[in-house]
Amino acid sequence: MPKFGKYSGNSGAVGTDIFLASNGTDTITYTLSDIIAAVGSVTLNDHSTGQTFDADDMGQIHRFTAAAANTLPTITAGMIGQFIDIRKRTSGNISLTCGGADVIKNDSGDDTVLNNNVAGQLWAGIRLTAEALGVWGIESALGDWI
């Protein structure tokens, strides 16, 4: 059975994370983008500017390489149960503003905007799920999203 590991001696630039697979004899290297493409179940989108997301962006990973102000889609009935993943690969602020009158439920109440503006967090992420009409839920988060 192959063994997998991450080589972290690179610059950390987007697309340069290298994963190694070895069966004890041969070693094959993959970038994270290669692995995601091979799995084929999730689309990875790289962005360097802010986005206004729509229903077609649901079920995808959106990775930001520069500070960006983003707008989430207004939840429709067909989106309930679907997710959107946001990944931060920058020291800049990534903001997520709800579309329409939607809110993001969290421990401190309902918000209409989430930010990760911690310069030291060069890797952060959040998965939001459309729980109901007008309600985004935080399924998982890495880093400080306030």
KOLZA-177943 format. One record per residue (C-alpha): residue number from 1; residue in three letters; chain; x, y, z. Coordinates in steps of 0.02 Angstrom, whole numbers, plus 50000, padded with zeros to 5 digits. Layout:
// KOLZA-177943
num,residu,chaine,c1,c2,c3
NUM,ALA,A,X,Y,Z .
...
END
This chain:
// KOLZA-177943
num,residu,chaine,c1,c2,c3
1,MET,A,50000,50000,50000 .
2,PRO,A,50070,50172,49955 .
3,LYS,A,50123,50288,50094 .
4,PHE,A,50085,50473,50079 .
5,GLY,A,50174,50621,50154 .
6,LYS,A,50192,50807,50127 .
7,TYR,A,50358,50886,50084 .
8,SER,A,50361,51058,50162 .
9,GLY,A,50533,51120,50113 .
10,ASN,A,50467,51229,49972 .
11,SER,A,50417,51411,49964 .
12,GLY,A,50236,51379,50009 .
13,ALA,A,50175,51469,49853 .
14,VAL,A,50008,51413,49782 .
15,GLY,A,50028,51255,49678 .
16,THR,A,50198,51211,49749 .
17,ASP,A,50142,51106,49897 .
18,ILE,A,50214,50936,49855 .
19,PHE,A,50141,50772,49913 .
20,LEU,A,50240,50612,49895 .
21,ALA,A,50172,50437,49866 .
22,SER,A,50288,50289,49882 .
23,ASN,A,50263,50101,49871 .
24,GLY,A,50437,50072,49943 .
25,THR,A,50521,50066,49773 .
26,ASP,A,50457,50212,49671 .
27,THR,A,50414,50388,49728 .
28,ILE,A,50289,50494,49635 .
29,THR,A,50262,50679,49671 .
30,TYR,A,50097,50772,49658 .
31,THR,A,50042,50949,49689 .
32,LEU,A,49883,50976,49789 .
33,SER,A,49797,51030,49627 .
34,ASP,A,49847,50864,49546 .
35,ILE,A,49771,50766,49690 .
36,ILE,A,49608,50863,49689 .
37,ALA,A,49593,50846,49500 .
38,ALA,A,49623,50658,49513 .
39,VAL,A,49488,50637,49643 .
40,GLY,A,49370,50729,49527 .
41,SER,A,49234,50763,49654 .
42,VAL,A,49276,50944,49694 .
43,THR,A,49322,51089,49582 .
44,LEU,A,49465,51199,49643 .
45,ASN,A,49459,51381,49588 .
46,ASP,A,49606,51499,49617 .
47,HIS,A,49562,51684,49637 .
48,SER,A,49667,51840,49659 .
49,THR,A,49521,51962,49666 .
50,GLY,A,49353,51971,49754 .
51,GLN,A,49208,51867,49690 .
52,THR,A,49020,51880,49685 .
53,PHE,A,48970,51698,49702 .
54,ASP,A,48812,51619,49632 .
55,ALA,A,48727,51449,49642 .
56,ASP,A,48850,51376,49514 .
57,ASP,A,48993,51405,49639 .
58,MET,A,48917,51290,49770 .
59,GLY,A,49004,51124,49803 .
60,GLN,A,49172,51199,49754 .
61,ILE,A,49333,51256,49838 .
62,HIS,A,49380,51438,49811 .
63,ARG,A,49561,51476,49856 .
64,PHE,A,49617,51657,49871 .
65,THR,A,49798,51711,49842 .
66,ALA,A,49770,51895,49880 .
67,ALA,A,49657,52000,49990 .
68,ALA,A,49479,51993,49927 .
69,ALA,A,49305,52056,49971 .
70,ASN,A,49177,51924,49921 .
71,THR,A,48988,51911,49916 .
72,LEU,A,48899,51747,49951 .
73,PRO,A,48750,51699,49845 .
74,THR,A,48575,51728,49913 .
75,ILE,A,48515,51555,49965 .
76,THR,A,48377,51480,49856 .
77,ALA,A,48279,51321,49890 .
78,GLY,A,48388,51221,49770 .
79,MET,A,48546,51268,49867 .
80,ILE,A,48491,51202,50037 .
81,GLY,A,48612,51069,50098 .
82,GLN,A,48751,51124,49979 .
83,PHE,A,48918,51197,50035 .
84,ILE,A,49047,51322,49979 .
85,ASP,A,49229,51311,50036 .
86,ILE,A,49336,51466,50053 .
87,ARG,A,49525,51447,50074 .
88,LYS,A,49646,51586,50118 .
89,ARG,A,49827,51577,50054 .
90,THR,A,49876,51758,50086 .
91,SER,A,49917,51876,50228 .
92,GLY,A,49778,51991,50165 .
93,ASN,A,49599,52001,50228 .
94,ILE,A,49470,51883,50155 .
95,SER,A,49293,51944,50187 .
96,LEU,A,49128,51856,50155 .
97,THR,A,48970,51960,50146 .
98,CYS,A,48799,51878,50137 .
99,GLY,A,48691,51909,49987 .
100,GLY,A,48517,51979,50011 .
101,ALA,A,48452,51966,50190 .
102,ASP,A,48545,51803,50227 .
103,VAL,A,48642,51778,50390 .
104,ILE,A,48784,51666,50448 .
105,LYS,A,48743,51576,50611 .
106,ASN,A,48884,51565,50738 .
107,ASP,A,48914,51552,50925 .
108,SER,A,48893,51738,50954 .
109,GLY,A,48731,51758,50854 .
110,ASP,A,48698,51796,50673 .
111,ASP,A,48820,51892,50563 .
112,THR,A,48807,51959,50388 .
113,VAL,A,48996,51974,50364 .
114,LEU,A,49141,51859,50411 .
115,ASN,A,49326,51906,50396 .
116,ASN,A,49494,51824,50416 .
117,ASN,A,49613,51971,50431 .
118,VAL,A,49752,51888,50531 .
119,ALA,A,49912,51921,50432 .
120,GLY,A,50002,51774,50513 .
121,GLN,A,49869,51650,50455 .
122,LEU,A,49931,51612,50280 .
123,TRP,A,49820,51458,50276 .
124,ALA,A,49643,51471,50337 .
125,GLY,A,49479,51402,50276 .
126,ILE,A,49294,51395,50308 .
127,ARG,A,49154,51284,50242 .
128,LEU,A,48983,51365,50241 .
129,THR,A,48827,51261,50212 .
130,ALA,A,48659,51329,50156 .
131,GLU,A,48553,51265,50302 .
132,ALA,A,48388,51348,50258 .
133,LEU,A,48323,51495,50158 .
134,GLY,A,48419,51644,50223 .
135,VAL,A,48533,51544,50340 .
136,TRP,A,48715,51495,50313 .
137,GLY,A,48792,51375,50440 .
138,ILE,A,48977,51357,50479 .
139,GLU,A,49012,51174,50450 .
140,SER,A,49199,51187,50486 .
141,ALA,A,49331,51322,50502 .
142,LEU,A,49519,51335,50516 .
143,GLY,A,49589,51500,50576 .
144,ASP,A,49503,51653,50649 .
145,TRP,A,49343,51701,50559 .
146,ILE,A,49257,51849,50644 .
END
